[in-house]
Each structure stands twice: as C-alpha cells, then as structure tokens.
C-alpha cells in the first residue's frame, strides 16, 4: 500500500514554495535518483495552505494552490503551473515555453559570446526526439540545432532510418553555445535543462535518443561511461530513452558508425519501423 506524503513534510514544502514565490521564483524541478522508475502510481495528498500564509502570497501563488488535492509527483507543478499547462496543442506549448525562456540571462553563457538562443526544431508531435549537448558555431549563427558538419551527419543518420529531419524533433541540453565549444558546466546544464524537460513534456515522444555522454549523464543523472549507457533502454519520465554516440564524435572516429547504427536499429525496432539493410555513411 503506497505511503502518503507526511503532513509535516508537506507543510514544509508548501512554506518553502511560498517563500520562493514571494522572491519571484516559480520554477522548481526535482531530479530523480539514479535508477528510480517514473512509472510508479501517484500518491494522493492534500496541499494545505493556512489562511495566514495565503494572506502573504502573491496573486499568482494563490491561484497556483487553489486546487485542494494533488499527487506527490505533481506537488511542485500545482504550486507553480507553467504557462504552457493550458496549451491547446504541442506547437502552442512549445511557443509558450520559448516565450517564457525569453532572451535568457539565467547563466553565465549569455555573457560569453553567444549570438542567439538555439531552442529546438522539428515536429511538435514527433514520436522520436534527438537530444544533443550544446550548440556549436554554426548553430549559434543560424539559431537551429545540428546544422554544421555534425548536423549533416545526423541528417544522414535520420535518413538511414527512413525518416526526414522534419519528422523528428531535435534539441540540446543547453541552448547557448559555450565559448570555444567547450563542454557545458554542470551548473549550466542544471540551469538550462528544465526548459528541455518542458519541451519533452509538451512533445511526448515515444522514444528519445541522447547523443553523447553529456546528454546521457544530464538526462539520466547517472555518471557512467558510454559503454554502460549504450545497447539498453532507460525509462525517462515514462518515455523510452536510448543513448548513442554524438555525431561530432563520429566525425573524429568514423569506426563507431557501425555501433551507432546498431543503436538506431534498436530504436527503430521499438518504434515498429522497418530496418533498412544499410545504415548511415
């Protein structure tokens, strides 16, 4: 029998949310422990706000806690509803998320030479989503992910699967180019990835392919080598997630293209797609 959220802990969480709301902070994200499943049944709880607490809350915070009964998983979402929560379709939801992102200055990257934010591109109703690490120089210039040499290889990978670029959705862990294309810092990933999580929630893909170790480690919160990530499925927020090599790595080591094709075949099988005899070159 599932345990309900402890009432005292629930009150502490409510008070902490109220405190941050008063500071103008409304976005909260909880990282799941490594190996945790996202398919467990929700636990019914009651979100209690005392009258004296309500008097101190902003109008937005008051509206956020108007629903009397929530689940443990949805506690933060109820207290801090996202702009896209009432969107009519995924395309509108993505537009609202992009508007909420704005001309982002939430981390240091906006001061380190980025030209523009690279949000994401593709089919808002895509069954398959590719997630990379960060924009490069070409992406920063054009405002679209995977448009440089690595992007051309990704296009070939997608074509080899029997798909078109416009059939899928492509995004990155972070949306601004790190200086010199360096690896994103952990705090940069943690600051930016919540917007990616909202994109994933809006699109609801059947499968996600994490391209490279940075994407895999950030999404799964697991520090492991690629050898432990590849060749298996992970449950990620109710969606199947697979890991393969980043196209930029394949440009440096083309020998791994055959291994990448094996990963893509696993994805195609999961999606019920026919597997062509020849993979990406």
Secondary structure by P-SEA (a helix, b strand, c coil): ccccccaaaaaaaaaaaaaaaaacccbbbbbccccccccccbbbbbbcccaaaaaaccaaaaaaaccccccccaaaaaaccccccccccaaaaaaaaaaaaccccccccccccccccccccccccccbbbbbccccaaaaaaccccccaaaaaaaaaaaaaccccccccccccccccccccccccaaaaaacaaaaaaaaaaacccbbbbccaaaaaaaaccccccccccccccccccbbbbbbbcaaaaaacccaaaaaaaaaaaaaaaacccccccccc
